[in-house]
Amino acid sequence: AFAQEASGALKAAAGSVDVYQTTCSKSSAGKTSKFLTHIKAVKAAKTAPLVSIQVYKGKFATNSTDANGTDIAHSPDAIIKGGGEGVYTILVDKSGAGAVNYFLEAHCLTAAGGHSGQTEPVQIQQQ
């Protein structure tokens, strides 16, 4: 119930990129110590491009790719440690031409692993 989720679809153009932003804040559980996100392709064909996620905040950045878009597993976790409170920008792209649907999760976490405050990811670019 604490995960912030978004789903979307990248259009067929090879350079399509969707962009989201979410804001982490202190909560009763504590301050934000790390940001964790991952992605998965949804019902992708075997010939569909791989879907990837990048996240950055200030001088911190990380990424992850769903290496098998035909299964139900997410990509490995992309984690930013030490980013703290503030706005995190999430980019979703793919390895080549072809439309692909995706589902992403993002979590603002305390040092103890609890969830800190977080807004729903807001899509600011859709391609």
C-alpha positions as CSV (number, residue, x, y, z in Angstrom):
1,A,0.0,0.0,0.0
2,F,3.0,2.3,0.4
3,A,4.4,1.8,-3.1
4,Q,3.8,4.6,-5.5
5,E,3.0,3.1,-8.9
6,A,2.5,4.2,-12.4
7,S,1.8,2.4,-15.7
8,G,2.3,3.7,-19.2
9,A,3.0,2.9,-22.8
10,L,6.0,3.9,-24.9
11,K,5.1,4.5,-28.6
12,A,6.8,2.7,-31.5
13,A,9.5,5.3,-32.1
14,A,12.9,4.1,-31.0
15,G,13.7,7.3,-29.1
16,S,10.4,7.4,-27.0
17,V,10.9,8.5,-23.4
18,D,8.3,8.9,-20.7
19,V,9.2,11.1,-17.7
20,Y,7.8,11.2,-14.2
21,Q,8.5,13.1,-11.0
22,T,7.8,12.2,-7.4
23,T,8.6,14.0,-4.2
24,C,10.0,12.3,-1.1
25,S,9.4,13.9,2.3
26,K,9.9,13.2,6.0
27,S,7.1,11.2,7.6
28,S,6.3,9.8,11.1
29,A,8.5,6.9,10.1
30,G,11.5,9.2,9.6
31,K,13.6,11.0,7.0
32,T,14.1,9.7,3.5
33,S,17.4,7.9,3.3
34,K,17.1,6.1,0.0
35,F,14.9,6.0,-3.1
36,L,14.2,2.6,-4.8
37,T,12.5,2.0,-8.1
38,H,12.0,-0.8,-10.6
39,I,10.1,-1.5,-13.8
40,K,8.6,-4.3,-15.8
41,A,7.3,-4.7,-19.3
42,V,3.6,-5.7,-19.4
43,K,2.6,-8.5,-21.8
44,A,5.5,-7.8,-24.0
45,A,6.1,-9.9,-27.2
46,K,9.4,-11.8,-27.5
47,T,10.4,-9.3,-30.2
48,A,9.5,-6.2,-28.1
49,P,12.4,-3.9,-27.1
50,L,13.6,-4.1,-23.5
51,V,12.3,-1.4,-21.2
52,S,14.6,0.5,-18.8
53,I,14.3,3.0,-16.0
54,Q,16.6,5.8,-14.9
55,V,16.2,7.9,-11.8
56,Y,18.1,11.0,-10.7
57,K,18.1,13.7,-8.1
58,G,20.8,16.3,-8.0
59,K,24.2,14.6,-8.3
60,F,22.7,11.1,-7.7
61,A,21.6,8.8,-10.5
62,T,20.9,5.0,-11.2
63,N,19.2,2.8,-13.7
64,S,17.8,-0.7,-14.3
65,T,16.5,-2.8,-17.2
66,D,13.8,-5.5,-17.3
67,A,16.0,-8.1,-19.1
68,N,13.0,-10.4,-19.8
69,G,9.9,-8.5,-20.8
70,T,7.8,-11.6,-21.3
71,D,7.8,-12.7,-17.6
72,I,6.1,-11.2,-14.6
73,A,9.3,-10.2,-12.8
74,H,10.4,-6.6,-12.3
75,S,13.9,-5.3,-13.2
76,P,16.5,-5.4,-10.5
77,D,16.0,-2.5,-8.0
78,A,17.6,0.8,-8.9
79,I,18.6,2.5,-5.6
80,I,19.8,6.0,-4.8
81,K,21.3,6.2,-1.3
82,G,21.7,9.6,0.4
83,G,19.4,11.6,-2.0
84,G,17.2,12.7,0.9
85,E,13.9,14.6,0.6
86,G,13.0,16.4,-2.6
87,V,12.0,15.7,-6.2
88,Y,13.2,12.6,-8.0
89,T,12.9,12.4,-11.8
90,I,12.2,9.0,-13.4
91,L,12.8,8.3,-17.1
92,V,11.4,5.3,-18.9
93,D,12.9,4.3,-22.2
94,K,13.5,1.2,-24.4
95,S,16.2,-0.5,-26.4
96,G,14.8,0.1,-29.8
97,A,11.8,0.6,-32.1
98,G,8.4,-1.0,-31.1
99,A,5.6,-0.1,-28.7
100,V,5.8,-1.4,-25.2
101,N,3.6,-1.1,-22.1
102,Y,5.2,-0.9,-18.7
103,F,4.5,-0.8,-14.9
104,L,6.8,1.0,-12.5
105,E,7.1,1.2,-8.7
106,A,8.9,3.9,-6.7
107,H,9.6,3.9,-2.9
108,C,10.9,6.7,-0.6
109,L,12.5,4.8,2.3
110,T,13.9,5.6,5.7
111,A,17.3,4.3,6.9
112,A,15.4,1.5,8.8
113,G,13.6,0.5,5.6
114,G,10.2,2.1,6.4
115,H,8.3,4.2,4.0
116,S,8.8,8.0,4.3
117,G,6.4,10.5,2.8
118,Q,5.9,10.4,-1.0
119,T,3.7,11.9,-3.7
120,E,2.2,9.8,-6.5
121,P,4.5,9.8,-9.6
122,V,3.2,12.5,-12.0
123,Q,3.9,12.0,-15.7
124,I,5.4,15.2,-17.2
125,Q,6.3,13.8,-20.6
126,Q,4.7,11.0,-22.7
127,Q,6.2,9.7,-25.9
